Each structure stands twice: as structure tokens, then as C-alpha cells.
Amino acid sequence: MSQVRTNSLVPIGGVPAGASGGGVVQCVQSILTSATSFNSGTLQIPITASITPRSSSNKILIIGQICCDIDSNSRGFLSLTKAGSQITAYRGDAAGNRLRAVCNMENNDSGVGLIYTLCFLDSPATTSSTTYGIGMERDGNTMYVNRSSDDSNVSNRMRGATSLTLLEISG
């Protein structure tokens, strides 16, 4: 005889009204494996993911992991974007001429790219499709995604991958 045992069943739309939230309603992921370089100042790297929340009270957990590097004597700044613009709730405070971003990246002069992880819980308050991405801004020379600044064809150099994962969390 078959049996099904569970502590709870959560509807596809998330936890019902009046119940506590926190269940994952849906998950979307984009992966970028191609190696790319950029010379412009502010840009959105070519990875985005779109999600249509099932309830306007739900939140979106954004997890971005980027493999990148930058030329010597340069700096790069990373942020998360929504609809092509920096998510203003997830960046540093304004202070003089300083750039507002999530984190700073610098060349590590080792010939390998570094992995940076960005994570933020957004409250889009909509049931319309919303597109998220990873933004980069540079101060200096070229920035590289999924490769090192020294892209020599030798066994101690790498090609990496970048991912963007969106989880709708019931409110």
C-alpha cells in the first residue's frame, strides 16, 4: 500500500493569505559561459533573468555570481540592476564624489579571474515581468568577464562562468 507523508503542502502560488511566508514559489536562472571584454564606462553585462511574480506581496531573492577581472592599475565596480538601472536600495551611501556600488574589484595580477557574489532580497511589488541583471562600471582600462586579464593559452589560465538566479519567495 502506497503512502504519502508530508509536514505541509504549499500551493503553487505560495503560502495562502494569513499563513507565514518564506516558501519558494518559482526559480529562474541564466548562465553566461562566453568570455567577454568591455572598454566602456558603465554597462550591463550580457546576463539578465526575468521573472513574473505570482503575487505583488512576494519578494525576489537575487543571487548573482560573476567571474571577472580587470587590467592592472584599474578598478571595477559591481552592482545589481532592475530594468537596466542600478538597484538603489542595494548600494553604498552617497559620500562626496565616491561611486555608489555593491563592491569594488581590482586586478589581482595573478592571471586568474576572481568570483564575486552579489545577493539581495528585492520587493518589486508587482505581478509584471521584471528583469534583473549585473552591472559593472570601470575606472581605467578593460574589464573581463569569464576570463582573466591575461588570457594566455596555457594550462594555468581559466575560462569561467557567470550566473544569475532569481527565486520568488512568498510573502
KALIN-V193839 format. One line per field, one symbol per residue. ss: DSSP state (~ for helix, > for strand, _ for the rest). phi: phi as a letter, one per 30 degrees, with the letter a starting at -180 (. if undefined). A space follows every 50 residues. Layout:
# KALIN-V193839
ss=???
phi=???
This chain:
# KALIN-V193839
ss=_______________________>>>>>>>>>___>>>___>>>>>>>>> >>______>>>>>>>>>>>>____>>>>>>>>__>>______________ __>>>>_______>>>>>>>>>______>>>>>>>>>>>___>>>_>___ ________>__>>>>>>>>__
phi=.dbcbadabcdedjddejcddjdddabbbbbccddbbbcddcacddbbbc bcddbdcdccdcbcbbcaabeehbbbbcacbbhicedddbadddaicddc adacbbdchcibdcccccbacccdhaccebccaccbbcbkcdcbciaddc cddbdccbbcbbbbccbdcdd
